[in-house]
Amino acid sequence: MNAEVSTFIAAIERQGDSVSTKTESTALDIADWREKIDLLDEQIVRLISERAEAANAIGELKHKDAMPVYEPKREQAVFDHVRKVNSGPLPDQEMQHIFERIMDVMRSLQRRS
């Protein structure tokens, strides 16, 4: 079990030791969930940074080989893959929208390569 999951589980377990009212329980639940979201956000930032490094390397290769940055067929393949692996709770269209924005940012990065 990684440290982030352990931290979240410990926070949930602490909730049972110190809660005496429903209001306090709700506040602790929200705080615990926000802590989990913060940890997830840190993971997302790391993954987006890794993706940006890969996109940057691809951009350098595209410039070297005089290839266009925008490749609609490749982007469609990415969207198809994202929809295929999406297990929810976000609908496919909303997940694709997130990836459309990611791809837009990565294209900008490639243009600067």
N, C-alpha and C positions, 0 to 999 in steps of 0.2 A: 504494500500500500504506500503510495507516495505521500510526502509531507503535507501537501495541500488537502488531500482527502482526509488525512488524519486530523488536521486542524479543524476541518468542517465537522467531522464526527465528534471531536472533543467539544466543540461549541454546542452541538445538539445535546450531548450528554450533560454539559453544565446547566443547560436549560432545566432539566429535571431536578437538579439539586437546589435551585434558588427561586423557583417560581411558586408564588402563593396565590396569585389572582389571575383571572383570564386576561386582564389588560396587560399585566406584566408578561404573561406568556406570549401574547401577540407581539409585544414590543421586542421580546427576545427572539421570537421566530423571524421577524423582519430583519433584525440585526444580524442574525445568523445567515439568513438567505443573502443579505447584502454582502456579508463577508465572503460567502461562496461566489457571488457574482464578481467581486473584486479579484478573487483568485482566478476565476475563469477569464476575466478581462486580461489579466497578466499573461495567461497562456495564449490568448488570441493575439495579443500584441507580438509575442515572440514568433508565433506562426506566420503572421502577416509579414514580419520582418524577414523571416526565412524565405517566404514566397517572393518578396521584393528582391532579395539577393539573387534568386533564380531568374526572375524576370529581367533583372539588370544584366545578368550574364547572357541571357538570350538576346537582349537588345544589342549588346556589343557584337554578338555573332551576326545578327541581322544587318547591322551597319556595315560590318566587314564584308558581308556577301551582297550588299546592296538590296536587301529584302525589305519589303514594307513592314512597318510596325503593326499596322492593323491587318489582321487576318480573320475575316468573318467566319470562315469555316472552322478554324481552330476555336474561336470563341464559342461558336454554337456547340462544338464537341464538349467544351468545358461545361456549358450550361446543361447539356444533356446528361453529362456525368453527375453533376451536382443534383439534378432532379432524381436521378436513379438512386443515389446513395442517401438522399434525404429521407429520414424516418420520422420527421415531424418533431415538434408540434407545429412548426411553421409550414404553411402550404408551399408547394413547389414554386409558385409564382413569386412569393415573398422571398424565398431563399435565392431564387434566381436574381431578383432585384438587388439583393445584397452583393451577389457576385458580379453583377453588371457594374456596380460602383467600384468594386475591387479591381476588376479588369480595366476600367477607365483610368484608375490611378496607376496601375502597372504600365499601361500604354504611355502615359505621361512620363513615367520613369524611363521607359525604353527610349523615348524620343530625346531625353537628355543624355543618354549613354554615349 
